[in-house]
Each structure stands twice: as C-alpha cells, then as structure tokens.
Amino acid sequence: MCEYIMRSEMHSIEKFALIAATILSVNCQHNPNFRGDRRAIVQLFEWKFADIARECETFLSKNNFAAVQISPVNENIIIKDRPWWERLQPLSYKILSRSGNVHEFFDMTQRCNKVDILVYVEIVINHMAAPQSVVIGTAGSTATHRNYPSVGYETEDFHKPCRITNYFDAHEVRNCELENMPDLNHASPFVRGKIASLMNFLIDLGAAGFRVSHCKHMWPNDLRDIYKALRNLREDFGFEPGARPFIIQEVLDYGEEPISRTEYASFGLVTEFLYAREVSRIILGRSNVSELIKLGPELGYLNSDDALVFVDDQDSQRGYSDTLNRCLNYKSREKYIMANAFMLAYPYGTIRLMSSYNFSYDIANDGPPMDKDENILSSVDETGNCQNGWICEHRWAPIVELIKFRISVFGTEMTKSEIYEPDTVGFCREDKGFIMLSNTDFKCLMDKIIFVCLPEGEYCDVIRGYDDDGNCLSVIEVDSSRSAVLIKSEDVNTNGVIAFHSGSRIENI
C-alpha cells in the first residue's frame, strides 16, 4: 500500500518528507495490485468488452489469472478494411470503440473485479489520428488537420510539424511526428490535463492500470507529471487505501538507439523487448538453449522489478518494424509453448501472456475477426470453445498448467541449473519446481536419470497435463536421492520442455 503525507503546515524536514512521499507514490505504480497469489496478465488483444467480462467470470478467475490488458477503448479513426492499428489513431477521448461503449466498459470492469481479475487499459497519448481533409471516428466525431474539437485540441497543442527520420536523435524522436500523426506537446499543462482526465475517468470506471503506448516518443518527465496527476484506485472495487494505478510503458528498445528503456523505469514497468527477442531467437535454435538462463540484468536488461516480459505482442508477432525482431507466436505451437514455459518458470520480470487472432504475414494489417458490417465477432462460444478465427493461446492446457507452476514457485530463487548435452538446460526453483528445456531428442533424454530438487514422490509433467478424467498423462518419479526419471507417458512429449512442481505431485492432485 502507498501512502501520502498530507499536512497543512510543514517545516523543511516535513517538506522533504512530502517530496519523498510523492516519489513513493510514483514508484508504487510498479505494483500490479494482484489479488491473492495470482501472478499472470493476459493481453486479450482486440476482444469485445462483453466477451472479456464473460472470460473473467468463466475462465480467467477459475484458472489463476490475475489481470487482463485490453486494447484502446477511446474513439479512434475509421480506416478502410479496419486494420488492427486504427485503434492507435485516437480521434477523441470518448469511450466508444468496436469493443463497446462506456456502459459496457463499466459493466466489464465491475464483473472482472468481482472475481478478482484486474483490467489494464492500453492508451495512446503521444499523438492524435493522422490528418486528412476530414476524418470520422467510431463515436461519430470529426476532425480536420490538427483540430480535434471533441477533445479541444488545436494547432497550438501540438509540436511543430516535422517527420522522424533519424532515430538516433532523441529530440527528433520525441518532438516530431510518428507516421505523420500530429505529435502532442506534453510540456503543455493543458495537454497533460486532458490526458490525466481521460486516465482518471477510466480509473473512476474501475480500471486498475494502463499500458501506455509509444513512450519513447514522449519525454520521461512529461510522463512522470501525468502519472502524478492520477487518482488512487477505487476502494469500493476492492483496492487497498492509497493503491496507485499500475503503469506499463511500451518502449521499443533493442539497445541500439540513444533512447533507453531505463529512462522510464522509475515511473512504472517497462516492456523488455530485448528479452522477448532473445527468448525466441534461442528457442528457434539460433543459439544454444543454455543461453536462456543467462537472460537478465547482467546482460543489460532492466531490473526484474522494472520489467514487463512477454513472448509476443501485437507488434512483435508480426515483425512489424523488422522481421529479424519477429517473436515466436501461435503459428509455431510447440516452440511457442516452450518459450512461454521458460518465461513462466524463470524468476525474472512481471509476465504477460498473449491471446490473439489468426492473421497472415502477407496481410499483417489484418484486424480482428468481423462480420459483413465490420462488427467484431465473439471470441468464445457458449460451451467455452474458441471460435471465429480467435486463437485463445491463454486457454491452451500447457499454458494454464504453467501458470500454476509459477504460483507454486513464487518467491523462490533459481537453483541447481545444469546444462545437458546436447542443447538442453534444466533448473530448479529451490525445492518447489523443476523445468528442463531442449532442442534435441527429448524422449530419449528423459529415459535417463536427472537430478532435481523436489522431495521424493511422483509428479505430473504439466506440459503433457491431464486427460478429461484428471489422470496424469506423463509421470515423473523422484527418488530419495532426488534423482528423477520418466516412468509413464501416454505419448511422446514434442514440446521440448518438461516441468513439474510441488502442486503437481500426484498425491496432491
């Protein structure tokens, strides 16, 4: 819980205390405010509010998820064929998108919070929609070049027009236009006030935090001032007194440009794209799997408490800026499960899973599944099956079981890491969990004895999981010397990973 110091009269030492409390209130925005022992965020990319609410109630709350990150909710420009990135071009701060209206948003946050699932909203505050002669938005608002009457922005609220041509010039990146979209001047108290009002309105509607897009295009101190203006979270939604909104900041930084993700780390979590790229690169065989256990601050990454880690997001899925930076995604199911297994088992960062829809690399602009009237189609049917081209990676059985793994090992360190030959690595999370990942003949390897850190007993490999009757499909036996061997398997594990933990001990199931 974060607390403010409020006094009517202050001497110099008290003023110092107030400054410290203000800094603390910003730093508290690293706290995701998870309920109970929940530990995983899932990005329900482009889902409708009604579907998100139902998913909170029927699946996420029953399977140990902690929070959802949702796509931008305010009015955006309407673009022909409805590409996914039209939501990144705001036209006003009215809450109306293809996901739903303000009433549906409030219904969603209420229903999700009631079952202990928090809602983080992606927001775009760097710019407004690209100008044309006249543009129209999802709420019916119109705008012309650098004039957005539904917000109140006029020419003087933007930086002078200039294009970003040199990403090694921090001033240009932060003051010029990204893809010709008018760049807001966040040094203006009026602009900061408008943005803070939007975010505070969403907090009043039950939002628990924000994923702030395009942060490297904004000056860090301006963002700090916006975050300081945010209200505390609603106590009647179950948040502790003084709880601050959780902040995730998107900073696309592979360590090759002068703008660094570390510049933003004191204000909230920051996306660690370099981690995502390296996990995918290693698991795709471009480096030995043993390199996985070296990932972290020692290689120049963010500190664990500052990092939001993920295997893929909407940009990295598609390799939008550079195919070399394209991350693993659902199209490579076995490798994708392996990457997520590592992320969920490894003690680094706050994790976010992806739940997306089918798209083509040839048409990477593909928007969400929609009907002939361009309405987004529902993602899950009444029986709980994914439909209409939605992938629902978060519902895959190994992913669900690996979330339980993360909960079982939470608070433990990585111990007893060992590199096996060929191209295989395993590690313990003290005496709570064990995982082994391999890019080689996995079944042959598991016929051998390996050392683990868990107590004697029989454990279920959570990657293979359970049949419909709850019977374990792949059993690992650990003897009194803490050596383990595969003693039963219904079929071959082809995912390149085996994992078990204290909660998957057979006698506990």
PEQUIQUI-V619656 format. One line per field, one symbol per residue. ss: DSSP state (A for helix, B for strand, O for the rest). psi: psi as a letter, one per 40 degrees, with the letter a starting at -180 (. if undefined). Layout:
BEGIN
ss: ???
psi: ???
END
This chain:
BEGIN
ss: OOOOOOOOOOOAAAAAAAAAAAAAAAAAAAOOOOOOOOOBBBBBOOOOAAAAAAAAAAAAAAAOBBBBBBOOOBBBBOOOOOOAAAAAOBBBBBBBBOOBBAAAAAAAAAAAAAOOOBBBBBBOOOBOOOOOOOBBBOOOOBBBOOBBOOOOBOAAABOOOOBOOOOOOAAAAAAOBBOOBOBBOOOOAAAAAAAAAAAAAAAAOOOOBBBBOOAAAOOAAAAAAAAAOOOOOOAAAOOOOOOOOBBBBOOOOOOOOOOOAAAAOOOOBBBOAAAAAAAAAAAAAAOOAAAAAAOOAAAOOOOAAABBBOOOOAAAAAOOOOAAAOOOOOOOAAAAAAAAAAAAAOOOOBBBBBBOBOOBOOBOOOOOOBOOOOOBOOOBOOOOOBOOOBOOAAAOAAAAAAAAAAAAAOOOOBBBBBBBOOOBBBBBBOOOBBBBBBOOOAAAAAOOOBBOOOOOBBBBOOOOOBOOOOOBOBBBBBOOOOBBBBBBBOOOOOOOBBBBBAAABAAAO
psi: hiiihhidhhaddddddddddddddddeeehefihbeiehihhgheiidddddddddddddefeidiihiiheihiihihegidedeegidieighaedaadddddddddddddffhihhhhihediiihiadhiiaeeeiiiahfhgdedehadeeiiihiiheheehddddeeihhfehhhigeehddddddddddddddddeeieaihhifdeeihdddddddddeiiiihdeeeiihehihhhhhhhgheeeidhiddeedeeaiihgdddddddddddeeeiideedeehaddeeiiideehhiidiaddddefddhddehiiaddgdddddddddddddhghihihiihaihihddgeehaihiadefhhiidhadeehiifeidfdeehddddddddddddeheiihifihhihifiiiiigbfdiiihiifagddddeeihihieiiiahihheddaiadeehhehhhhhadefiiihehhdahheeeihhiideehdee.
END
